[in-house]
């Protein structure tokens, strides 16, 4: 298997397989990040699709497979690169985090070549994306215990040269249920950890355009969401000039979330709900109800103001402190130019 630099340097139109070496396992198995380079017959920009960073998030890489299958290199101007799995160790274990060190790869970029396994994963991939990608789509899903309609996430970096309007326009190709502006500021982050270590944010810091797409739920393949993501990727490729065709029809406006967070439960038990992801739940209306092991209602999760439900618990078995829902507390509607 050729290395990525060799594959990317190959100017022959067609589909080229490559691998970024990650060393070996204890049993001597060679470890690596698999990549596909789809080289067009004409020069042009580079669209990079990072198919999977968390090991249980699969819909995005399947959408990327379908996109590559649909493109004739003779009609392609430029290059499409797919890093199928940025974390093969987590993928093989079907876990979000790297089993060897329990670190989150998407909080580890740009990485360290002499660091822990997750840092080495990040350091192996990042320079290639930062060097070649004009636009990077970082594919994700919500976690395996949750349901969610596809939505987008973007971050803003003061030195990127990429403004919010442009990032919103790019996410509009995927007709997301909502596009979420994610804060990386200390004290303002939605999740614990190094949010600034995400691949898209570190690419923005280097003047490269990047955003995240959350394609449904983890741990499973969802055909309708995969098809929608494939169509969005193709529309993005057309808008970049990689493919010929009519200009993609974008929605005139998008919902934009500016403040998000998780709702957790205080009591363990079994969750029940009639709420659906992608919907607005009014203030005081139940989002989830928790029954204990004796069938008694022990908790009703409500909010004192309207919320937009981004993702919702699908696994009914819950412990105290589990995330019940992921919601937007503030959102608005913005025009797409």
N, C-alpha and C positions, 0 to 999 in steps of 0.2 A: 504494500500500500504506500503510495507516494505521500510525502509530507505536504502541508497546506501551501507553503510558499511555492513549491514546484507546480502544484495544481493550479494555483492562481496565476502563475506566470505563463501557463499554457494558453496561447491565444487561439487555438483551434476551436471552432464552434462545437459545442456539445456538452455533455454531462460528464464531469470529472470527479472521481472519488478521491478523498484525502483523509488524513488523520493527523491530529496533533498529539504527539507522544506525551504521556503522563508518567512514564516509568513502568514498573512492574509490581504485581502483587507478590505475596509471600510464596505462592505456588509457582511463580515464574510467568504468569499470564501477563502479556503486554496490555497496558492500560492506555486508553487514548480517547480523544474527542473526535467523533466521526463528522465529516463535513462533506457537502456536495457543492461543487462549483458549476453553475450552469452558465457557460460562456456563449454570448451572442455572436452573430456573424458581423455585427457592426459595433463600433465603440460606443460607450455611453456610461451612465452612472452605475453605482453598485447599491443594490438593495440587499441588506443582510437580515435574515430571519433567524433569531435565536429561538429554536423550537421548544426548548424545555430547560429550565434552570432548577426547578424543584422536582424531585423524583416521582411524584404522584400526579403531575400535571401534564396531560397527554393530548388534549384536543388541539393545541396549537401546532405541535409537530406534525400531526396527521393532516391538518389543513395545509401546511407547507408542502408535504408530500404531494397532495392533490394539485397544488399550484404548479410544482415542477413538472408533474406529469402532463399538464395542460399546455406547456409552452414548447413551441418548436424553436430550437436555437436559431434557425434561419431567419426567424421573424423578430429576434431579440436584439436590441441595441444596448449593450452593456452586459452586466453580470448580476446574477442572483446567487447569493451564497446562503446555504442553510447549515448552521451548526445544530445538528439534530438534537443532541443533548449536551448541554454545557456541564452537566454533572452526571456522568455515567455511573459513578459510585452510588449516588442517591437513586438513580433510575433503576438500577439492578435490584436495589433493596426496596423499591417502591415507597420511599420515604422522602419527606420534604428536605431534611437536612442530610449532610454527609455523614454516614455511619461512623467513619473513622475518628471524627473529632466533634460531632454534633454541632457543627457550625452551619450557618445559612449562607450559601454561596452568593445570594443577591444582597448580602451586606458585607461582601468581602472584596469587591473590586476597588482598585486595579490589581490587588493581590501582591504576593511576595514569592519570588522564585525559590527562596530558602525557608519558607514558612510552613505552617500546618497544611495538611492535605487540601483543605478548602481554599486556602490562600494560594496554593500552587495551581489549583484548577483555574482560579481567576487570572493568575499571572500568565498561564499558558494561552488562554483565549484572548484576553483583552487587547494586547498590542496589535493583533491581526485585525480585529474589528475597528479599532481606533485608526488604523492606517488606511483601510480600504473602504469602509462603509460610508456612503453618503446619507443613507437613512437606515436605521436599525429598528426593527419591530421585535420587542422582547415579549415572547409569548408566555402567558401564565394561565392559570385557572384559580378559582377559589379552592380552598382546601377540600379534601375528600369528604369530610362530614357535612359539607354545605352544598346548597343549590344556589345558583346565580345565573341570571341572563348575562350575555356578553357585555362587558363595559370596558372603558379605556381609563388608563392612568397616565398622567404626565407630570413632570416636575419642571421647575424653572430654575435656570442657573444664570446669575448676573453676567457671566463672561461668555455665554454660549453664542450670542448673536442670533439665537432662535427665539422668536417672541411667542407669546401665548396664543395669538391668533393663528399662527402657522401650525402649532402643535394641535390645536383644536381642529383645524382644517384637515390635517392628516388623519386624526382619529375618526373624522366624519365618514371616511371611506367605509368604515365598518358598522355604520349605523348603530352605535352603542346605546344601550339603555340609558347610560349617563357617562360623561367624561369627567374624571375626577382630578382636580389639581391637588397634588400631594405635597405637603410641607415636609421639608427636611430640616427645619430650624430646630435647634436645641430647645426642648420643652414643648415644641409644637408638633412633634411627630406623633403619628397615630399608633405606632407599634414601638415596643422597646428595641434597642439595638442601633446599629449604624445604618440608618436609612440612606445616608449620603454614599454608602458603599454599593448602591444599586448600579447595575450595568448602564442603564439609560442615563442616570445622573452623571456618572463618570465620563460617559461619552459626550454629554452636553458640556461638561467642563473643558473638553478638548475641542469644542466647536463643531461637534458632530450631532446631527439631528437624530433623536431617539425617543421612543415612548413605549409604554407597556400596553398590551391587550390581554384582558382576562376573558378567556373563551370558555365560559360555563364552569362546570364543576370538575373536581379532581377525581382520579382513580377510575375513570370510565371514559368511553368514547361516546360523544353525543352528536349524532349525525347532522342534525339541523344546524347546530352551532358550528360544527366543522365546515359545513357548506357555506355558511354566512361568512366565516373568517376567510375561506378560500376566495370568495367573491371580493371581499374587501382587499385582500392582498393583490388580486389582479387589478382592481381599480386603482390602487396605489401605484402599481407598476406602470399602468397607462399614464397616470398623472406625472410620473417621473420621466416619461419618455422612453422607458424600457420596451414597451409594447405599443403598437399602433392600435388605433380604434377611437370611437367617439369618446369625448371627455366624460368621465364618470359623473353620474347624476348624484350630487350630494344633497343631504337634507339641508333645508334653508336655515335650520337652527338646531342647537343641541342643548340638552340639559347639562349644566356644569356644576359639579359639587365642589364646594370650597371648604367644607368642614365635615369630617367623617369620624366614625369611631365604632367600637364594638359595644354591644350590650351583653352583659354577663348575667348568669343566674346565681342566686344565693343558695338555692336548695337543689340537691340532687334528686333525680327521679326520671320521669319520662315526659318528653315535650310533645305538645299538640298545638297545631296552628291551622288556620284557614288562610293565612296571609301568603302572598306569592312574591318572589323577588321581582323587582322592577315596578313595584306599586308604592303608592303613598298611603301610609297609615296615619289617620288623624289623631290628634292629641286625645289621650285618654282611652283610645281603643286598644284592645289586647293584641299584642304581637305574638307572644307565646304563652302557653299555660303549662305549668309543671305539676304533674301528679306524682306522689311518692309511691313507694312499693306496695302500699295498701290501697292505692287508687284515690287517695284524698288529694284535693286541690291544695297545693302548698305555696304556689307562687303564680302571679300573673304579671308578665313583663309588659309595662306600658311606658309611654313617654308623655311629658307634660306639654309637648309641642309636636307638630306634624314632623314625620320622618319619611325619607325615601329609603325603601328597603333595597340594599344592594345585594346582599347575600343572606341566606337564612339557613338555620340548622336543619339538616335532613335526617341525621342520625338521632333518633329520639332519646337515646340513653345519655344522660347528662350527669355530671358531678358538679358540686358547688364550685363556682368560678369559671365554668365552661362558657365559651362564647356562644350566645344564643342567636345573635344577628349582627350583621354589619350594616350600618345605616349612615345616610347623609343627614346631618342636622341643618345644614345650610346649602341651598342650591338655587340656581337661577337659570334662565334661558338666554342663550347668546346666539347672535346671528353668525352664520358661516359665510365667509366671502369667497 
